Amino acid sequence: MEIVFVTVIGAGLGGLIRYLVPGRRAYGLALLPAVGGAAAAVAWAVLVWLGWAFDGGWIWTVSIAAGIVVSLVVALGLPRLRDAADARHLHELSGGRL
């Protein structure tokens, strides 16, 4: 049951990061919450599989931190990648004139 809670917390923090980091025009509304929730859930599942107690504080801290870090990496990296890809496509479509 705790994996549901950590997934919802990770998704909520991912949604918050969407509005704190500039460049949100490069991705959709649900991307960062989905990424944050998925990263938190995967981290939780791996840590439980490694033998961490699900009622301990460190598993919560590490799982939520994983969701935050992955959401931040996506939020900071995706706009730059998107801008570069858009510039390449515009150059190709304009026949090299732009």
HELIX and SHEET records of a PDB file:
HELIX    1   1 GLU A    2  LEU A   20  1                                  19    
HELIX    2   2 ARG A   24  ALA A   26  5                                   3    
HELIX    3   3 LEU A   31  TRP A   49  1                                  19    
HELIX    4   4 GLY A   57  LEU A   93  1                                  37    
END                                                                             
